[in-house]
Amino acid sequence: KQLYGAWKATDKLTFTVGAFGTHIGYELIEPTLNFNYSLSNLFNNGPFFHTGLKANYAISDKVGLMVGLVNNWDNFDENNGFKSPIFQLSLIPVDGLSIYLNAILGKGDVAGTLNTEFAKLTDPNSFNTRLLDLVAIYTVGKVTFGVNAASGAYTGSNSDAKNIFKGITKNEKTSPTWGGVAGYFNVAATDKFSIGTRIEQFNDFYGVRYIGAKNTSLTFTGSITCADGSLILKPELRFDSSTGKNNVNGHVDIYNGKNGPTDAQQTLGMSAIFKF
């Protein structure tokens, strides 16, 4: 998942080079560090990791800044001749509250419905990407609140790319967008048992991040710690529903029930996480 080296140049400045987990999103690539076992749509639609160089500077005890250049989204290798800039501003305005303002810019990263259409272009830099992300975490006693909001967009930088966007989206939109918001709440009832919930709405009407509709999810998760912390059991109940017609020509419904497409599903499961 990660392979990087870090050099602490000064007490305030650290350089990191290699493949490292993304700064985007509330959730993390390590399942032991997330309260909910299933991923939010905001995090599940990426990015997950970056390969490149970044620098972290502690402006003060309450303000930090990260800047870097990476190989786009989830790429070990350079695939488009362009380094994507990444940014993070971290704030601790009061005790217990952490706020992160995140961003990644770039060219050539397309997922979902647009993949096959953009493969026809000879120039991988014919469109620009932008993802802005906000994370806020507040902990008081044994209770934790969290919020994650994100907004992304693709913009064609030449006529070919713009025509593809117009051809795919039903309203001929040349800058398709996606994004959403998620809220988190969990409480440590005892030293070995915690319970929490996540509610999320994710909008991807143009199919640029796989879903192609508006998805609302509600997740309830328990966390049971066993074997002196080496084993974590997580029972989880999740409700997903999809509403509204998507704006992608020829898009296939993401949910596929026994009797054809459906707009809702319920998931009940139990995960076991071993830490060593």
C-alpha positions, -999 to +999 in steps of 0.1 A: +000+000+000+028+024+009+065+026+004+082+059+012+110+076+031+108+107+052+136+132+061+131+156+090+151+185+077+142+207+108+119+205+138+092+221+116+100+208+080+097+172+068+101+158+033+085+126+021+092+107-011+077+075-025+042+060-025+021+072+004-016+072+014-037+101+002-044+132+022-079+134+007-109+123+027-119+114+063-112+077+060-079+060+056-065+031+035-057+011+067-090-006+078-078-008+115-078+030+116-114+035+103-143+031+126-167+020+099-156-011+081-173-004+047-160+026+029-179+058+022-186+066-014-165+097-010-135+077-001-142+046-022-142+068-054-106+078-047-079+088-046-062+062-024-025+068-027+000+091-045+036+086-057+059+116-056+073+141-032+057+162-005+068+186+022+051+192+055+058+225+074+045+232+109+038+269+109+028+267+145+014+243+170-021+249+155-013+254+118+004+231+093+009+232+056+016+204+031+025+208-006+037+183-031+039+170-067+027+134-075+019+111-104-018+118-106-042+095-087-033+060-076-004+057-101+030+043-093+043+054-127+041+086-146+014+082-173+007+117-187+038+138-185+023+160-159+029+162-121-002+168-101+001+194-073-014+185-039-021+207-010-033+205+026-038+232+053-044+218+088-058+238+116-064+232+153-086+262+163-095+248+197-086+217+218-102+186+204-111+201+169-090+194+138-098+208+104-081+198+071-085+217+038-073+194+010-068+197-028-054+179-058-052+193-093-041+175-124-046+161-159-056+128-174-073+110-146-107+098-156-128+070-140-162+054-146-182+060-177-157+084-193-128+060-194-136+044-228-145+077-244-113+095-233-092+065-244-099+076-280-080+108-274-043+108-284-035+136-259-038+124-223-036+161-212-067+172-230-087+177-198-081+190-163-091+175-130-099+192-097-108+178-063-114+200-032-119+183+001-128+194+037-124+172+068-133+182+104-130+160+135-141+170+170-135+147+200-149+154+234-145+128+261-155+094+245-175+109+217-162+118+182-179+138+155-167+140+120-176+157+087-162+152+052-173+172+021-158+171-013-163+187-047-146+175-079-148+184-116-134+175-150-129+203-175-120+198-212-090+219-223-095+214-260-124+210-284-121+172-286-124+167-248-153+192-246-171+174-274-168+141-255-182+156-223-211+171-243-217+137-260-218+117-228-238+140-206-275+144-216-275+181-210-243+186-230-223+198-199-187+205-208-175+204-171-191+174-154-189+174-116-192+150-086-191+154-048-209+149-016-209+151+022-207+126+050-213+129+087-197+106+114-206+099+150-192+073+174-190+068+211-168+045+232-194+029+255-167+009+273-130+002+269-139-028+246-171-017+229-179+013+207-208+021+184-211+046+157-230+057+126-222+074+092-247+091+070-237+102+035-249+116+002-228+112-029-237+128-062-222+115-095-249+123-120-224+124-149-208+090-143-173+104-138-167+084-106-185+051-114-220+056-098-238+078-122-266+089-098-273+103-063-265+077-036-276+081+000-262+057+026-267+051+063-243+028+082-244+015+117-212-001+130-202-017+163-166-023+174-157-051+198-120-053+209-107-088+219-074-105+227-058-075+243-064-054+211-051-079+186-086-088+173-114-064+164-149-076+155-171-052+136-208-060+130-222-036+105-256-028+090-258-005+059-286+009+039-280+023+004-305+040-019-302+057-053-325+084-065-329+106-095-322+099-131-285+100-141-273+124-168-251+099-187-262+086-221-264+048-221-254+044-184-261+010-168-278+011-134-253+003-106-277-018-086-289-051-102-314-071-083-329-105-092-358-089-110-338-062-128-324-029-116-333-017-082-327+016-064-320+003-029-300-024-011-294-035+025-262-051+037-255-069+070-221-083+078-194-090+103-157-083+098-128-096+118-096-075+119-064-090+131-036-066+142+000-077+146 
